[in-house]
Amino acid sequence: MRMAIENPRWGYTRIQGALSNLGFTVGRNTIRRILIEQGIDPAGHRTTTWSMFLKAHWGAIAATDFFSIEVITGGDSSATWCSS
């Protein structure tokens, strides 16, 4: 359930693949049944709030704040900074 809640765009097959990567063998229809029993809508019908998005992607957002590349242009002595 946690995977479906934290990743609202993941469908049953994607969740099945993620569980398989963790060493669990679970059928797609079993995942579907459990999510329906818990009141979790199918992917595409789950709502995502801005705070949910930020919590799910906080690690990547924080990492890009410290990423910058110095680009040296030819000819002149100036440098341009590209920051994410």
C-alpha positions in Angstrom: 0.0 0.0 0.0 2.9 2.3 0.8 4.2 2.1 -2.8 0.8 3.0 -4.2 0.3 5.9 -1.8 3.8 7.4 -2.3 3.8 6.8 -6.1 0.2 7.6 -7.3 1.1 7.2 -10.9 2.3 3.6 -10.4 -0.1 1.0 -11.6 -0.5 -2.6 -10.5 2.2 -3.9 -12.9 4.7 -1.3 -11.8 4.1 -2.1 -8.1 4.4 -5.8 -9.0 7.8 -5.2 -10.6 9.1 -3.1 -7.7 8.0 -5.9 -5.2 9.8 -8.4 -7.5 13.0 -6.4 -7.3 12.7 -6.6 -3.5 12.4 -10.4 -3.8 8.6 -10.8 -3.4 6.5 -12.7 -5.8 3.0 -11.2 -5.8 0.4 -11.5 -8.6 -0.9 -8.4 -10.3 -4.5 -9.2 -9.4 -3.5 -9.8 -5.8 -2.1 -6.2 -5.7 -5.3 -4.9 -7.3 -7.5 -6.7 -4.8 -5.5 -5.5 -1.8 -5.5 -1.9 -3.0 -9.3 -2.0 -3.7 -9.9 -3.5 -0.3 -7.9 -0.6 1.3 -9.8 2.0 -0.7 -6.9 3.0 -2.9 -8.0 4.0 -6.4 -6.2 2.7 -9.5 -3.3 4.7 -11.0 -4.6 7.7 -12.9 -7.5 8.1 -10.5 -5.5 8.8 -7.4 -5.1 12.4 -6.4 -1.7 14.0 -5.8 -1.3 17.1 -3.7 1.6 19.4 -3.9 2.8 18.3 -0.5 2.6 14.6 -1.5 4.7 15.3 -4.5 7.3 17.2 -2.5 7.6 14.4 0.1 7.9 11.8 -2.6 10.7 13.7 -4.5 12.4 15.6 -1.7 15.7 13.7 -2.1 16.0 14.6 -5.8 14.9 18.2 -5.3 17.4 18.7 -2.5 20.2 17.2 -4.6 19.6 19.4 -7.6 19.8 22.6 -5.5 23.6 21.9 -5.1 24.2 20.9 -8.7 26.0 23.5 -10.8 28.3 23.4 -13.8 30.7 26.1 -14.9 30.6 26.5 -18.7 33.5 28.4 -20.2 32.7 30.0 -23.5 35.3 30.5 -26.2 36.9 33.8 -27.0 36.3 35.9 -23.9 37.4 35.3 -20.3 33.8 35.2 -18.9 32.3 32.1 -17.5 28.6 31.2 -17.3 27.2 29.2 -14.4 24.3 26.8 -15.1 22.5 25.9 -11.9 19.5 23.6 -11.4 
